[in-house]
């Protein structure tokens, strides 16, 4: 994983942990799916997407954002949407 | 993209559908099933079937996470009973039916622009539905929940019209009213409260795609600001979702809505408070927040709070409440706030009964029975089920509640039904699907509904005894979640893996959902592995 990808995962992980109330040490990887995390359903997924959009200053395409299979696909989508803001 | 449909265009396109149905030999008494994503063809195909004299029924399409093979195998069993003459659906779903069901023989049609091109003026003889008698069967409303157990509620033209008259009267419906909705049409709130009310009252309906709304609930608020509708029905979870998933700094003019109506799920006073706190600055007032008790068997509404007044909230003694009695709260017994569903609509009678069927006085909790002038006439081709639920003109709802000052309060269910995000699931079905998994002790799991404090939502938690502690800490949870999501379309919130013997049994030796739920909420059931419990 490149430094840029590493940084992207770090920032996405932070939003995932906040959205689902996970402890700071909870490890989120590109392979993490909704089945791995308590409370990740279609409604909380939209809250996650809102948090991601806020963090990266992008608007993600709705249909694709709804059908993501894992965190890796979310990272790809952020990249495609040109997300680059987010000094946290 | 916004598409505007006039009533004239609606009639023309519905008529075109009706002609299409007639050319296929579809007419009186034929069942037409409509399984479509959000598109105006939902309206055209449904009304076209009515005009053709057929019996239409909306049904849900598979979600992105559901397995289409299971979806279609479940529907195969349902369709063996219903024997639909035609299914209106999109190409991907039609192809899935042919891929997964051997010799799939039900005729299907995929909506196209050509299908609803207006033709020459139709006359009544072309369209038998125009000559329908009031007591003819108009359509079927299918209950939400497990496909194989779906029941087709038979509704006549008269029942739908009489219900709308009574419901509109309670809402003081006026010519300037209009409706905004994100609700799917396979749900009675979207179908009757929004679509049918709009059609019969001749008012505007602003309809959003349900899936777009789930992803961006703010769309509903933007639509209210832009189109100024006055009525909006939402299940309880939707009030929470709008608060949770709208940017905290965003503002909207919501002052046009005179009634946000909470329905289809247990309605919580706390949810109204959160909604009011968030949107009071946007023009929402306490007396704009309303509650309806509805059931497909009564077309839709049975009770409704009165517009102009705030829905009543009563503060009751929590201990006496747990024993089935409603008395004002006392300092030493704990207190519970309960939200009224309002008085019965004109033509509706409510009766609360004990387990022996004896009618209970006000302020005593029992099962709710409904009688009305527009109560359904039965479940389609299910006479035994109809007889079990509909006796002497009274429908046994399975809901639990009480009457207080002439208003109905709904407090729960007599069975194991769990209502999550407006959809119904049964605990025993979830438990059955789990019991088949390796590593799970057969018959040693419970599915319970609990309140998720973070998002003010009802979620499902599974407590499961394992053959050995789930030391992996997550594999079992992942396997259970995937199975339930694929089979039922339900996301399990948490899985707590337990050692053999941790779940409490009843005196008759059955695992008790109620007692284990209490223990879980108290924090007395702890996971044997590392599966995190709900916080």
Interface residues (C-beta under 8 A of the other chain):
Chain A: X21 X33 X34 X35 X36 X38 X39 X40 X41 X42 X43 X44 X45 X46 X47 X49 X50 X54 X62 X65 X66 X67
Chain B: X63 X64 X211 X212 X214 X215 X216 X217 X237 X241 X244 X245 X247 X421 X452 X454 X455 X457 X459 X474 X477 X478 X481 X482 X485 X491 X493 X494 X532 X534 X535
